[in-house]
Amino acid sequence: LELGVAYATTTKCLNNRAMKAALMLPFWLTAVLPTLIGFYYDNYPLIFVGALLTGGAAGDFEMYRGLRKFPNHVLVKDDTEKPRLFIYEKSDEPT
Protein backbone atom coordinates (compact mmCIF):
# COMPACT_ATOMS: atom_id res chain seq x y z
CA LEU A 1 0.00 0.00 0.00
CA GLU A 2 3.01 2.32 0.32
CA LEU A 3 3.12 2.44 -3.49
CA GLY A 4 -0.54 3.44 -3.64
CA VAL A 5 -1.66 0.18 -5.24
CA ALA A 6 -3.31 -2.97 -3.98
CA TYR A 7 -1.00 -5.86 -4.69
CA ALA A 8 -1.34 -9.57 -3.92
CA THR A 9 1.67 -11.86 -4.06
CA THR A 10 2.88 -15.40 -3.50
CA THR A 11 6.15 -16.78 -2.21
CA LYS A 12 6.06 -19.84 -4.51
CA CYS A 13 7.48 -20.05 -8.00
CA LEU A 14 4.92 -20.65 -10.73
CA ASN A 15 5.53 -21.68 -14.30
CA ASN A 16 5.07 -18.89 -16.82
CA ARG A 17 1.72 -20.14 -18.07
CA ALA A 18 0.27 -20.26 -14.54
CA MET A 19 1.63 -16.80 -13.71
CA LYS A 20 0.07 -15.31 -16.85
CA ALA A 21 -3.28 -16.84 -15.85
CA ALA A 22 -2.88 -15.51 -12.30
CA LEU A 23 -2.22 -12.02 -13.64
CA MET A 24 -5.36 -12.01 -15.79
CA LEU A 25 -7.77 -13.62 -13.32
CA PRO A 26 -8.36 -10.44 -11.24
CA PHE A 27 -9.04 -8.47 -14.42
CA TRP A 28 -11.71 -10.92 -15.54
CA LEU A 29 -13.34 -11.24 -12.12
CA THR A 30 -13.19 -7.66 -10.83
CA ALA A 31 -13.38 -5.64 -14.05
CA VAL A 32 -15.02 -7.51 -16.91
CA LEU A 33 -17.61 -9.45 -14.92
CA PRO A 34 -19.02 -6.43 -12.99
CA THR A 35 -19.05 -4.37 -16.18
CA LEU A 36 -21.03 -7.03 -18.06
CA ILE A 37 -23.44 -7.43 -15.14
CA GLY A 38 -23.81 -3.64 -15.02
CA PHE A 39 -24.70 -3.51 -18.71
CA TYR A 40 -27.12 -6.41 -18.34
CA TYR A 41 -28.98 -4.80 -15.41
CA ASP A 42 -28.52 -1.24 -16.70
CA ASN A 43 -26.63 -0.37 -13.49
CA TYR A 44 -24.37 2.61 -14.20
CA PRO A 45 -22.49 2.62 -10.86
CA LEU A 46 -21.46 -0.99 -11.46
CA ILE A 47 -20.34 -0.12 -15.00
CA PHE A 48 -18.30 2.78 -13.60
CA VAL A 49 -16.64 0.58 -10.94
CA GLY A 50 -15.83 -2.01 -13.61
CA ALA A 51 -14.25 0.70 -15.77
CA LEU A 52 -12.13 1.94 -12.86
CA LEU A 53 -10.98 -1.58 -12.06
CA THR A 54 -10.11 -2.12 -15.72
CA GLY A 55 -7.74 0.82 -15.45
CA GLY A 56 -6.37 -0.66 -12.25
CA ALA A 57 -5.35 -3.78 -14.14
CA ALA A 58 -2.86 -1.81 -16.25
CA GLY A 59 0.07 -3.08 -14.18
CA ASP A 60 -1.09 -6.67 -14.62
CA PHE A 61 -1.28 -6.15 -18.38
CA GLU A 62 2.25 -4.75 -18.40
CA MET A 63 3.59 -7.73 -16.43
CA TYR A 64 1.70 -10.10 -18.75
CA ARG A 65 3.22 -8.38 -21.78
CA GLY A 66 6.69 -8.85 -20.31
CA LEU A 67 6.07 -12.56 -19.69
CA ARG A 68 4.94 -13.23 -23.26
CA LYS A 69 8.53 -13.28 -24.54
CA PHE A 70 9.48 -16.20 -22.26
CA PRO A 71 8.57 -19.87 -22.85
CA ASN A 72 5.86 -21.45 -20.72
CA HIS A 73 8.26 -23.78 -18.88
CA VAL A 74 10.33 -21.06 -17.15
CA LEU A 75 9.64 -20.37 -13.49
CA VAL A 76 8.39 -16.98 -12.36
CA LYS A 77 8.78 -15.70 -8.81
CA ASP A 78 6.76 -12.77 -7.56
CA ASP A 79 8.53 -10.13 -5.48
CA THR A 80 6.86 -9.89 -2.06
CA GLU A 81 7.60 -6.18 -1.62
CA LYS A 82 7.22 -4.56 -5.05
CA PRO A 83 5.13 -5.35 -8.13
CA ARG A 84 7.87 -7.07 -10.15
CA LEU A 85 8.67 -10.57 -11.33
CA PHE A 86 11.83 -12.66 -11.46
CA ILE A 87 12.38 -15.24 -14.22
CA TYR A 88 14.31 -18.47 -13.56
CA GLU A 89 15.24 -21.47 -15.65
CA LYS A 90 14.41 -24.70 -13.84
CA SER A 91 18.07 -25.16 -12.84
CA ASP A 92 18.16 -21.59 -11.39
CA GLU A 93 15.14 -22.04 -9.10
CA PRO A 94 15.62 -20.14 -5.82
CA THR A 95 15.32 -22.01 -2.53
C-alpha positions in Angstrom: 0.0 0.0 0.0 3.0 2.3 0.3 3.1 2.4 -3.5 -0.5 3.4 -3.6 -1.7 0.2 -5.2 -3.3 -3.0 -4.0 -1.0 -5.9 -4.7 -1.3 -9.6 -3.9 1.7 -11.9 -4.1 2.9 -15.4 -3.5 6.1 -16.8 -2.2 6.1 -19.8 -4.5 7.5 -20.0 -8.0 4.9 -20.6 -10.7 5.5 -21.7 -14.3 5.1 -18.9 -16.8 1.7 -20.1 -18.1 0.3 -20.3 -14.5 1.6 -16.8 -13.7 0.1 -15.3 -16.8 -3.3 -16.8 -15.8 -2.9 -15.5 -12.3 -2.2 -12.0 -13.6 -5.4 -12.0 -15.8 -7.8 -13.6 -13.3 -8.4 -10.4 -11.2 -9.0 -8.5 -14.4 -11.7 -10.9 -15.5 -13.3 -11.2 -12.1 -13.2 -7.7 -10.8 -13.4 -5.6 -14.0 -15.0 -7.5 -16.9 -17.6 -9.4 -14.9 -19.0 -6.4 -13.0 -19.1 -4.4 -16.2 -21.0 -7.0 -18.1 -23.4 -7.4 -15.1 -23.8 -3.6 -15.0 -24.7 -3.5 -18.7 -27.1 -6.4 -18.3 -29.0 -4.8 -15.4 -28.5 -1.2 -16.7 -26.6 -0.4 -13.5 -24.4 2.6 -14.2 -22.5 2.6 -10.9 -21.5 -1.0 -11.5 -20.3 -0.1 -15.0 -18.3 2.8 -13.6 -16.6 0.6 -10.9 -15.8 -2.0 -13.6 -14.2 0.7 -15.8 -12.1 1.9 -12.9 -11.0 -1.6 -12.1 -10.1 -2.1 -15.7 -7.7 0.8 -15.5 -6.4 -0.7 -12.2 -5.4 -3.8 -14.1 -2.9 -1.8 -16.3 0.1 -3.1 -14.2 -1.1 -6.7 -14.6 -1.3 -6.1 -18.4 2.2 -4.7 -18.4 3.6 -7.7 -16.4 1.7 -10.1 -18.8 3.2 -8.4 -21.8 6.7 -8.9 -20.3 6.1 -12.6 -19.7 4.9 -13.2 -23.3 8.5 -13.3 -24.5 9.5 -16.2 -22.3 8.6 -19.9 -22.9 5.9 -21.5 -20.7 8.3 -23.8 -18.9 10.3 -21.1 -17.2 9.6 -20.4 -13.5 8.4 -17.0 -12.4 8.8 -15.7 -8.8 6.8 -12.8 -7.6 8.5 -10.1 -5.5 6.9 -9.9 -2.1 7.6 -6.2 -1.6 7.2 -4.6 -5.1 5.1 -5.4 -8.1 7.9 -7.1 -10.2 8.7 -10.6 -11.3 11.8 -12.7 -11.5 12.4 -15.2 -14.2 14.3 -18.5 -13.6 15.2 -21.5 -15.7 14.4 -24.7 -13.8 18.1 -25.2 -12.8 18.2 -21.6 -11.4 15.1 -22.0 -9.1 15.6 -20.1 -5.8 15.3 -22.0 -2.5 
